[in-house]
Amino acid sequence: MTAEVRTRVRIPLRLHGGVAVDAEAVTFRGLADGGEHLAFVLGTPGDVPLVRPHSECLTGDVFGSARCDCGPQLAEAVERISEAGGYLLYLRQEGRGIGLYNKLDAYALQDQGLDTYAANAALGLPEDARDYAVAAQMLEALGVTEVDLLSNNPDKAAQLRKAGIAVREQVPTGVFATENNVRYLRAKAEQTGHTLPGLAS
């Protein structure tokens, strides 16, 4: 299935930590999952732009929850992509694809001692339900066939390559560890191979 650009509109972004940039938001039609995913054009993208697929996190991105590192990662990505030139793909995949309510249910189980992956399993849900095929569709609609990928998640690179997007380099993000999210980050490093120096046992 081929997606195409639907709308482009300028939006001034103001994020965590004082990050302030002007971006162009792009909407699409024909995305495989029917979701309302967004691309933000930041800086001046080159032939191989810096790209971050960022999964929506209402609690972290909007309300600044300290249980994850999503808000700081989003702000860092916007700032770095603006400098290098590229795209932030904002994917409506709350809670690694399980949805907001399920994510909060998983938080309740984490408070009882389960890690983020075990909590999902206890709810009968996949560890990670995200599918980056729509990210590849968005990039293709923007005329992008090769990227430098701003992510610590090896699955993002693997899925993009499988969907036909060449990943020239995987560029690590910062590690935003706090006393509130260190168990969550350690689980990502140990169980799904995220590149988070100092957190895997």
NUPA-689841 format. One line per 5 residues: number of its first residue (from 1); their letters; for each residue x, z, y of N, C-alpha, C. Coordinates in steps of 0.02 Angstrom, whole numbers, always signed. Layout:
REM residues N
NUM	A	X Z Y X Z Y X Z Y; ...
REM end
This chain:
REM residues 201
1	MTAEV	+42 +0 -60 +0 +0 +0 +44 +0 +62; +27 -41 +111 +65 -46 +173 +29 -10 +229; +65 +31 +266 +37 +64 +324 +57 +26 +387; +20 +38 +441 +38 +8 +504 +27 +58 +561; +61 +45 +616 +55 +88 +674 -14 +80 +705
6	RTRVR	-45 +137 +722 -112 +138 +750 -111 +151 +825; -75 +202 +847 -72 +222 +917 -3 +249 +934; +20 +237 +995 +81 +268 +1021 +64 +302 +1087; +86 +364 +1096 +71 +400 +1158 +128 +448 +1174; +145 +453 +1238 +199 +497 +1260 +175 +570 +1263
11	IPLRL	+216 +616 +1237 +200 +687 +1239 +263 +726 +1256; +261 +768 +1309 +317 +813 +1322 +313 +873 +1274; +366 +885 +1236 +367 +939 +1187 +404 +999 +1214; +376 +1059 +1202 +407 +1122 +1222 +404 +1168 +1161; +463 +1183 +1132 +465 +1218 +1068 +505 +1283 +1072
16	HGGVA	+507 +1316 +1014 +543 +1378 +1003 +614 +1374 +1033; +635 +1427 +1065 +703 +1430 +1090 +716 +1390 +1153; +663 +1368 +1187 +671 +1331 +1249 +686 +1258 +1241; +678 +1231 +1180 +689 +1159 +1170 +634 +1120 +1208; +655 +1074 +1251 +608 +1036 +1291 +630 +963 +1292
21	VDAEA	+590 +919 +1263 +606 +848 +1261 +541 +809 +1270; +549 +746 +1290 +492 +700 +1292 +495 +658 +1229; +437 +648 +1199 +434 +610 +1136 +378 +560 +1139; +380 +512 +1094 +324 +466 +1084 +293 +483 +1016; +230 +503 +1016 +194 +517 +954 +163 +452 +928
26	VTFRG	+169 +442 +863 +144 +381 +832 +95 +401 +776; +35 +371 +777 -13 +380 +723 -16 +316 +681; -44 +322 +621 -42 +267 +573 -111 +256 +542; -121 +196 +518 -178 +182 +474 -151 +154 +409; -188 +167 +354 -168 +141 +289 -120 +185 +250
31	LADGG	-112 +249 +270 -69 +294 +232 -101 +310 +164; -61 +314 +113 -86 +318 +44 -132 +378 +32; -118 +435 +64 -158 +495 +51 -213 +505 +102; -220 +460 +151 -272 +466 +201 -261 +521 +251; -203 +553 +250 -189 +609 +295 -173 +586 +365
36	EHLAF	-182 +632 +413 -166 +618 +483 -95 +643 +499; -46 +607 +471 +24 +624 +481 +48 +591 +546; +98 +622 +578 +124 +597 +641 +199 +583 +636; +221 +533 +673 +292 +523 +684 +306 +534 +758; +360 +568 +773 +382 +576 +842 +447 +538 +851
41	VLGTP	+447 +491 +898 +506 +453 +914 +545 +494 +965; +607 +510 +949 +648 +554 +991 +714 +519 +1008; +731 +520 +1072 +791 +485 +1093 +784 +410 +1082; +840 +378 +1070 +841 +305 +1058 +865 +292 +987; +818 +280 +941 +838 +269 +872 +883 +207 +864
46	GDVPL	+935 +214 +824 +979 +158 +809 +959 +124 +744; +1004 +84 +717 +990 +48 +655 +981 +95 +596; +1019 +151 +596 +1011 +202 +544 +995 +268 +581; +931 +280 +594 +912 +337 +634 +917 +403 +595; +923 +457 +633 +919 +524 +604 +845 +541 +595
51	VRPHS	+825 +561 +535 +755 +571 +519 +746 +638 +485; +695 +675 +506 +676 +736 +470 +602 +732 +451; +586 +731 +386 +517 +743 +365 +505 +818 +366; +460 +841 +410 +447 +913 +418 +376 +927 +397; +368 +970 +347 +301 +987 +322 +268 +1038 +368
56	ECLTG	+207 +1025 +386 +169 +1068 +430 +170 +1140 +406; +180 +1187 +452 +177 +1258 +437 +144 +1292 +496; +78 +1302 +491 +42 +1332 +547 +70 +1400 +565; +83 +1442 +515 +106 +1509 +530 +174 +1510 +563; +219 +1467 +540 +287 +1465 +568 +294 +1422 +630
61	DVFGS	+267 +1361 +627 +275 +1314 +683 +236 +1336 +745; +176 +1363 +736 +132 +1379 +792 +135 +1452 +811; +132 +1497 +761 +127 +1568 +775 +193 +1605 +770; +246 +1569 +751 +313 +1600 +750 +322 +1650 +695; +288 +1642 +638 +296 +1688 +582 +369 +1694 +562
66	ARCDC	+391 +1755 +550 +459 +1767 +529 +467 +1766 +453; +413 +1750 +417 +417 +1748 +344 +449 +1684 +319; +458 +1635 +362 +491 +1573 +343 +538 +1552 +399; +571 +1495 +390 +617 +1470 +441 +591 +1406 +473; +525 +1392 +465 +498 +1328 +485 +500 +1316 +560
71	GPQLA	+481 +1366 +600 +481 +1358 +672 +550 +1342 +700; +601 +1383 +684 +668 +1367 +707 +694 +1300 +680; +677 +1282 +618 +698 +1217 +591 +666 +1160 +631; +603 +1167 +648 +569 +1115 +686 +601 +1106 +754; +614 +1161 +789 +646 +1156 +855 +715 +1126 +850
76	EAVER	+754 +1148 +800 +821 +1121 +791 +818 +1045 +778; +770 +1025 +735 +765 +954 +718 +748 +912 +780; +700 +935 +820 +681 +898 +880 +741 +891 +927; +779 +944 +936 +837 +942 +980 +891 +895 +953; +907 +902 +889 +961 +861 +861 +942 +787 +856
81	ISEAG	+880 +774 +838 +858 +704 +833 +855 +673 +903; +835 +711 +953 +834 +685 +1021 +903 +663 +1044; +953 +702 +1023 +1022 +685 +1043 +1048 +625 +1004; +1032 +620 +940 +1059 +566 +898 +1016 +503 +901; +951 +511 +914 +904 +455 +911 +874 +448 +842
86	GYLLY	+808 +457 +838 +777 +450 +772 +704 +472 +773; +682 +499 +716 +611 +513 +706 +601 +580 +672; +554 +619 +697 +528 +677 +662 +462 +656 +631; +456 +662 +566 +394 +646 +531 +359 +712 +518; +302 +723 +551 +266 +786 +543 +211 +775 +492
91	LRQEG	+223 +803 +432 +181 +789 +374 +132 +846 +363; +68 +829 +355 +15 +879 +348 +14 +905 +276; +65 +943 +258 +74 +968 +189 +86 +1043 +191; +38 +1078 +218 +43 +1151 +227 +60 +1186 +161; +105 +1234 +165 +121 +1274 +106 +151 +1235 +49
96	RGIGL	+197 +1189 +65 +226 +1144 +14 +171 +1107 -23; +118 +1091 +14 +65 +1048 -14 +7 +1085 -46; +7 +1152 -46 -47 +1189 -79 -102 +1210 -31; -91 +1203 +34 -142 +1220 +83 -131 +1289 +113; -163 +1301 +171 -153 +1362 +209 -178 +1424 +172
101	YNKLD	-239 +1422 +147 -267 +1481 +114 -227 +1499 +52; -209 +1449 +12 -169 +1463 -47 -100 +1490 -28; -72 +1466 +27 -8 +1492 +49 -13 +1566 +66; -67 +1585 +100 -76 +1655 +117 -90 +1698 +56; -126 +1670 +7 -134 +1705 -57 -67 +1716 -91
106	AYALQ	-23 +1666 -87 +44 +1672 -116 +84 +1725 -79; +76 +1729 -13 +110 +1782 +26 +90 +1851 +0; +25 +1860 -15 +2 +1924 -40 +37 +1942 -105; +47 +1892 -149 +82 +1905 -211 +156 +1918 -199; +185 +1885 -149 +255 +1898 -132 +263 +1970 -108
111	DQGLD	+213 +1997 -75 +217 +2067 -53 +218 +2115 -112; +196 +2090 -170 +197 +2130 -232 +261 +2119 -272; +306 +2078 -246 +372 +2070 -277 +388 +2002 -305; +339 +1956 -308 +353 +1889 -333 +389 +1848 -281; +432 +1801 -303 +461 +1755 -255 +412 +1699 -241
116	TYAAN	+429 +1655 -195 +382 +1604 -172 +360 +1557 -228; +404 +1541 -275 +387 +1495 -329 +346 +1531 -383; +365 +1592 -400 +327 +1630 -449 +257 +1645 -424; +250 +1656 -359 +184 +1669 -330 +139 +1608 -338; +166 +1549 -324 +127 +1487 -334 +106 +1480 -407
121	AALGL	+153 +1493 -452 +137 +1486 -524 +83 +1535 -544; +85 +1596 -518 +35 +1646 -535 -34 +1626 -512; -37 +1584 -460 -101 +1559 -435 -122 +1495 -471; -83 +1473 -519 -98 +1411 -555 -83 +1349 -514; -36 +1355 -468 -19 +1300 -422 +52 +1276 -435
126	PEDAR	+67 +1214 -416 +136 +1189 -425 +184 +1223 -378; +247 +1227 -398 +299 +1256 -354 +303 +1217 -289; +298 +1152 -294 +303 +1109 -234 +261 +1047 -247; +206 +1040 -211 +159 +985 -222 +170 +927 -173; +224 +929 -135 +233 +878 -83 +253 +811 -112
131	DYAVA	+227 +758 -81 +241 +689 -101 +264 +653 -38; +325 +627 -39 +353 +596 +21 +342 +520 +23; +296 +495 -19 +280 +424 -16 +252 +405 +52; +212 +450 +82 +184 +434 +148 +240 +433 +201; +291 +475 +192 +348 +473 +239 +381 +404 +236
136	AQMLE	+390 +379 +176 +420 +312 +168 +376 +259 +200; +310 +265 +191 +263 +217 +222 +270 +219 +298; +274 +278 +326 +280 +285 +399 +344 +253 +424; +399 +265 +389 +462 +235 +409 +459 +159 +405; +430 +133 +352 +425 +60 +345 +382 +31 +401
141	ALGVT	+328 +66 +420 +286 +42 +474 +324 +41 +541; +374 +85 +547 +415 +89 +607 +475 +42 +603; +481 +4 +548 +535 -43 +540 +600 -12 +516; +596 +47 +485 +655 +84 +463 +663 +76 +388; +722 +55 +366 +735 +48 +295 +793 +92 +271
146	EVDLL	+832 +119 +317 +889 +162 +300 +893 +219 +350; +907 +280 +326 +907 +338 +370 +966 +383 +355; +983 +425 +403 +1021 +486 +392 +968 +541 +390; +966 +579 +336 +911 +626 +323 +931 +696 +343; +895 +725 +391 +908 +793 +415 +868 +841 +372
151	SNNPD	+900 +867 +319 +864 +910 +272 +913 +944 +225; +895 +1005 +203 +933 +1039 +151 +902 +1029 +82; +848 +991 +78 +808 +985 +18 +826 +921 -20; +857 +926 -78 +877 +866 -115 +817 +824 -138; +759 +856 -147 +700 +819 -170 +676 +769 -118
156	KAAQL	+684 +784 -54 +664 +737 -2 +705 +673 -8; +770 +680 -16 +813 +621 -22 +794 +581 -84; +784 +616 -140 +768 +581 -202 +703 +543 -197; +652 +576 -168 +587 +542 -163 +589 +483 -115; +624 +490 -59 +629 +434 -12 +664 +374 -44
161	RKAGI	+718 +388 -80 +754 +333 -113 +709 +299 -165; +672 +339 -202 +626 +311 -253 +573 +268 -220; +554 +285 -158 +502 +247 -123 +531 +188 -83; +596 +176 -89 +626 +117 -59 +662 +126 +6; +670 +190 +28 +708 +204 +89 +779 +224 +70
166	AVREQ	+828 +189 +97 +898 +206 +83 +917 +268 +124; +950 +316 +91 +974 +375 +126 +1050 +370 +129; +1076 +355 +187 +1149 +346 +194 +1185 +413 +189; +1156 +464 +221 +1188 +530 +222 +1133 +583 +226; +1143 +638 +191 +1099 +696 +198 +1135 +746 +243
171	VPTGV	+1104 +759 +301 +1134 +801 +352 +1102 +870 +348; +1141 +923 +336 +1111 +989 +329 +1084 +1017 +395; +1031 +1056 +389 +1005 +1091 +447 +1038 +1160 +450; +1025 +1196 +504 +1049 +1264 +509 +1015 +1309 +458; +1044 +1368 +448 +1015 +1419 +404 +990 +1476 +448
176	FATEN	+924 +1483 +451 +894 +1531 +497 +870 +1592 +458; +917 +1630 +431 +900 +1687 +389 +887 +1749 +432; +834 +1785 +415 +819 +1849 +447 +801 +1898 +391; +793 +1962 +409 +774 +2011 +359 +706 +1996 +329; +663 +1959 +366 +596 +1944 +342 +594 +1884 +295
181	NVRYL	+641 +1838 +302 +635 +1776 +262 +692 +1766 +212; +739 +1813 +207 +798 +1801 +166 +780 +1793 +92; +730 +1829 +66 +709 +1820 -4 +681 +1750 -15; +642 +1727 +33 +613 +1659 +30 +668 +1606 +29; +717 +1613 +74 +771 +1564 +77 +815 +1566 +15
186	RAKAE	+828 +1627 -11 +869 +1632 -71 +834 +1599 -130; +768 +1606 -135 +731 +1574 -189 +738 +1498 -184; +734 +1471 -123 +742 +1398 -115 +812 +1375 -137; +863 +1414 -119 +931 +1395 -137 +942 +1399 -212; +916 +1452 -244 +929 +1463 -315 +885 +1421 -361
191	QTGHT	+823 +1408 -341 +777 +1377 -388 +767 +1302 -377; +775 +1279 -316 +764 +1207 -304 +824 +1173 -270; +882 +1207 -271 +944 +1174 -250 +951 +1159 -176; +912 +1193 -134 +921 +1183 -62 +993 +1202 -42; +1020 +1164 +4 +1088 +1176 +28 +1086 +1231 +82
196	LPGLA	+1093 +1292 +61 +1089 +1349 +106 +1149 +1394 +92; +1206 +1380 +123 +1268 +1416 +108 +1260 +1491 +115; +1286 +1527 +64 +1286 +1600 +67 +1224 +1633 +40; +1173 +1593 +21 +1110 +1624 -1 +1100 +1621 -77; +1129 +1573 -110 +1123 +1571 -184 +1167 +1625 -214
201	S	+1144 +1657 -267 +1183 +1710 -298 +1237 +1681 -344
REM end
